[in-house]
Amino acid sequence: MGQFRQISTFVEVVARGSLSAAARAEGIAPAMIGRRLDALEARLGVKLLQRTTRKLALTDEGTAFLEDCQRILAELEEAESAVAERSARATGHLMISAPAGFGRRHVAPLLPSFLAEHQDLTATLNMTDRVTDIVGEGIDVAIRIASLADSSLVSVKLADNERVVVAAPSYLKRHGTPETLADLARHNCLVISSEGSQRGWTFRENGKNVVLKVGGNMGCNDGQVLHEWALAGKGLAWRSMWEVGSEIEAGKLHTVLADFAAPGNDIHAVFAQRRHLPLRVRAFVDFLRRAYAQPDYWRRKPAQH
């Protein structure tokens, strides 16, 4: 406590320009301020201030030390404010946006539990696959599975997003299991297709990401349909673990080509830049991070979330 008081006194003296001004602000004698500065310099073994009866001047060591002290005090003030906010109760209405598939499985089932913990809150969940205008549409927090490009927004990582190639046991029994990326050419691959263009599958090979255009007899612009086709044994599908994890755990789908899995786009909570993040947003983001960090979360059935 004495060391912290010495540091805060040093910063206060420099800010106010004199020992007497700092003493008046604190309501103590100037001699007490002087003793704290003497003790600080003695403990550090350097001269921080050149003091005369008329003025103060920082030494080179004092200038460098002042910057560190100001940063430490600012961080301490921010930490205290954060703790005080957390001890308060989150109130108001929370506007949430999430991709339709992810929101259906991994946001909507969790929302009742969150609101049970924060009974002064209400919430609206808007599920859409378009990129929402967070500021223009009054959204407090958006869940996005992609890299953040808009510098006017802030993102917090909620979880990894592992992408895997899966197939039903019945399909693999009929057609065999691909062992290399070249094997995909002889398999029926179920692909995301929109307006005639196909989204490639991304893998990691020889230390580099490679994007493959795979082929098959069915494509769709809806990932849930591809998921259902894969479960029905119609072909291979490249899906996110958040979507197929429970079926993998239950043995309804098997992963293939796991050695070639590439890093996926992580799952983020995104919100507008603000000096002080509303407690309702912070509480919701923390709640999701804790939920998604639970062991084997992504391999549970959605109804158990």
Salt bridges, closest charged atoms under 4 A:
GLU12 OE2 - ARG16 NE 2.24
GLU26 OE2 - ARG36 NH1 2.74
ASP38 OD1 - ARG51 NH2 2.67
GLU41 OE1 - LYS47 NZ 3.62
GLU41 OE1 - ARG51 NH2 3.42
ASP68 OD1 - ARG71 NH2 3.65
GLU75 OE2 - ARG71 NH1 3.81
GLU85 OE1 - ARG282 NH1 2.86
GLU117 OE1 - ARG290 NH2 3.98
ASP120 OD2 - ARG89 NH2 3.15
GLU137 OE1 - ARG130 NH2 2.97
ASP140 OD1 - ARG274 NH2 4.00
ASP140 OD1 - ARG280 NH2 3.06
ASP160 OD1 - LYS157 NZ 2.50
GLU243 OE2 - HIS227 ND1 3.32
GLU243 OE1 - ARG239 NE 2.91
GLU247 OE2 - ARG105 NH2 3.70
GLU247 OE2 - HIS227 NE2 3.24
GLU249 OE1 - ARG299 NH1 3.81
ASP266 OD2 - LYS157 NZ 3.46
